[in-house]
Amino acid sequence: MRNHYIYCPRCGHHPLTDGIPIGDTHARQYCSQCHYVVYDNPRVIAGAIIEREGQILLCQRGIPPGVGRWTLPAGFMERGESVEEAAAREVMEETGMQVEIRSPYSIFSVPPTNEIYLIYCAAPIAWDNPPGPESLRVAWFCIEEIPWEEIFYPAIAQILQRYFDEGLTGRHGVYSGSMETGLIHFVS
Ligand code: ZN
């Protein structure tokens, strides 16, 4: 869904113009008074696969959408963060666990929702805090226990399946792709 502004966020002029700003390539909202351009670029979701002795940590969603369904700890990056910081923060917020971000694992574009998932492999350091309100429960799952029908996002189910297919060897490839282009695997 595209952000739509009524007033110019910079000068308050109304209405904004819809069209291709001079020198630009894409149609956007822009201000005819102060020339502010509303860019509505994809948003980055950072998260982590945390493994411990063949088990993966999953969160049961406590907030819409998908309350009661399971996913990896992940969420939108905030301004001023690195993507690794965002992944570690989201893990802390949703699970209470402090992790070390180790290596990138999946770069997954979802053009229909204007989102990019950056999922890292991470290792537990300490688990001293309870899960935040975004999670109903947090639990470890081995592959036989993964509630596949209750994984919320198809992209997350694919990531989990790949991770287990690689055999929990501690050596994982890096994947880049999307629903449209399929998956590209870069062997580490
Ligand atoms: Zn303006």
Boltz pocket constraint, residues with backbone or C-beta under 6 A from the ligand:
constraints:
  - pocket:
      binder: B
      contacts: [[A, 8], [A, 9], [A, 10], [A, 11], [A, 12], [A, 13], [A, 31], [A, 32], [A, 33], [A, 34], [A, 35], [A, 36]]
      max_distance: 6.0
